[in-house]
Amino acid sequence: MKSFISFRAALAAVALAGTAGTISSCKDYLEVDPVGLNTTSYTFSTVAGATAAVIGAYDPLSGDNGYGTRISMYYPFDSDEMIGSIGPVDGGRRSIARYAALPANTEITNPWNQLYQGVERTNICIEQIPLMALYTTGTPADTAELHRLHGEALTLRAQYFFELIRNWGDVPAQLTPAKSGQDFNLPNADRNVTLTKMIEDLGVAAKLVPWRSKAGAANERITKGAVKALRARLALYRGGYSLKGSAMVRPTDYLEYYAIARQECAELMANRGEHNLSPDFLQLFKSINEKKPSPNNEIIFEVGMATATAGSGSKVGYYNGPRMNASPIYGSSQAGVNIAPTYYYAFDSTDTRLNVTIAPYTIPSNNFQTGVALNTVYDGKFRRDWHIPPVPGTGNYLDYNWPLIRFADVLLMFAEAENELNGPTAAAQNALLEVRTRAFGGNRTRATTTLTQGGFSLTSKQNFFNALVNERYLEFGGEGIRKFDLLRWNLFEQKIAEVKANIEKLSKGEAPYQNVPQYMYFRTPSASALQWTRSFYRPSPANNAPPTGTVRINWRLSVDAQYVANTKPVGTVYIQNATTRATSTGAGLAAEYVPGKGKELLPIPQSTIASDPALVQNFGY
């Protein structure tokens, strides 16, 4: 996997010097003095120069303001699976998680600027590479490489605009490099128009880039599978609901885009030698933490991280994952993402995804795993203690790559599109069950039985859709997908209300949580992995004193009246029974979310609004 990092490192100096005049701010880049390599014409006169420019176009994906922290771990939460940085509104990341962000929030401004930096860099490459003489008259090897670079730039631009659109909606859409003298007062562009253009571009890009097996040494560069998978994803968003003012609306031509998604996924499924499911869910995520290629190339598109710096590194596994408290072996971590406590009980107990997606332990300074209460259980797919070799100390850049699209998503996108177009056909059912069967160790009978036991069936279009919504909930926990799925399905308001109602039921021990124990017990911490001594699915015994050699922690009891109150707007008084009441501090899951207020989208940064009078702020801000 890390061969791409070497590829980037070898070209870093060229990328910075050779494109200094082409990747600066959104104006006057054509007028940069031609010092050394600082000219567009020089940069795009050779394959090496063009390669350096495209590497520069990849770079804004990474780092603190890219998928290294904010876009991957601030923006997708709170949802009905994960809670981001528990605490009251703070003007920063917690304001985003609680749906109370303001336009001056720097955690919004900086990623917005970096995404547009990516757009500008790709615009330059998209314009300049096809103009190169070598693009059409070079050697076959040079021509093929330039075509590939062109396709990569088109795909990168689509990813940058996709991220801008799903977070901010109708954003400015400049599709050519900024030039001196142009009008920089850009208006909001209709998201559907921009997405349509990106989908068209990806159709072109798919013809320009090779399949992974033909792309040389394995690395994180974009290949045909990534292009096709991204095109399917954008098509489903183009065909989904989006916020217009205070209302969620869907375009009338949405089925055309479901057909595109179906076709792209079908072509990927017909090329299993390129990408396929990993046979083991645990090993798939261990590969990320161990910085190895994903088994069967399941990760189709990922953001390569490097350098352990704010600009190009990744805090994935440090910002999130189980808490490490100054462990001499494993170091420290922030544990900034917790599960919604009901998410634990969304999984069947035999689903192998449960103990990968959810981590109910911490590692303090004694280096031994210690159980945690249900109200502080962490997300688990990215863990500092899974790094090989261990990383002691306080360094916060583990440089784990961020997975953008996996083959499991291709299967479930195909199932969704097929069901929408043709109903729950055998092909749709097989695709969904393939993902679910992997989760149950390859046992399709068990996968099917537990689906039914969970109250789902595949017998009608609506029933299949409900099962699909739940399967994506279980498969992609903590990967920054769920919130945006709910929005495109117009289920966000419903699911946020449901998870809050279910948290209250859990707190009270009401069905379906009546058997959740008040307490859990684990063996006294030792060098072995954490060992729980009782079932998570049976009530606590009448004698709840911890047996010898065990430690008792609050489990259901940790989700108390105050926890429930904190899921409501600050100041709300919650009365659980005649003697128990609590006042919300607004610190909990989506505490300030109120339907119809426009908070499903982020505000456009105030600095951008101030400098661009043609731009209109999003509704609700």
Secondary structure, 3 states (H helix, E strand, C coil): CCHHHHHHHHHHHHHHHHCCCCCCCCCCHHHCCCCCCCCHHHHCCCHHHHHHHHHHHHHHHCCCCCCCCHHHHCCCCCCCCEEECCCCCCCCHHHHHCCCCCCCCHHHHHHHHHHHHHHHHHHHHHHHHHHCHHHHHCCHHHHHHHHHHHHHHHHHHHHHHHHHHHHHCCCCCCCCCCCCCCCCCCCCCCHHHHHHHHHHHHHHHCCCCCCHHHCCCCCCCCCHHHHHHHHHHHHHHHCCCEEECCEEECCCCHHHHHHHHHHHHHHHHCCCCCCCCCCCHHHHHHHHHCCCCCHHHCEEEEECCCCCCCCCCCCCCCCCCCCECCECCCECCCCCEEECHHHHHHCCCCCCCHHHHEECEEECCCCCCEECCHHHCEECCCCHHHCCCCCCCCCCCCCCCEEEEEHHHHHHHHHHHHHHHHCCCHHHHHHHHHHHHHHCCCCHHHHHHHHHHCCCCCCCHHHHHHHHHHHHHHHCCCCCCHHHHHHHCCCHHHHHHHHHHHHHHHHHCCCCCCCCCCEEEEECCCCCCCCECCCCCCCCCCCCCCCCCEEEEECHHHCCHHHHHCCCCCCCEEEEECCEEEECCCCCCCCCCCCCCCCCCCCCCHHHHHHCCCCCCCCCC
